[in-house]
Amino acid sequence: MKILAVCGMGFGSSLMLKMTADRVIKKKDIKADVEATDIGTATSMSADLILTNSEFAKQLQGGNATVVAIKNVASEDEVGKAIEEYLEK
């Protein structure tokens, strides 16, 4: 599974979100690759799941990836729930 953590510039909140997602997938033993990127690059990348804020989520909707808005990029519970819900589909 390919997960993108997306923010405006690709090195602020997306890196924090990537680190949180990495912890979650390690704890849950999920095979996934998580990459932090900016919104411009994300639109041209292939992914299964995109984690981002609510503003960028609206812009990224409509592609092949499932897009989930995350309120707290440091919350393992919130990120874990998003990943689990994706996997249940």
Beta strands, then each sheet from edge to edge (+ up, - down):
strand 1: 2-7
strand 2: 33-38
strand 3: 49-52
strand 4: 66-69
sheet 1: 2+ 1+ 3+ 4+
end
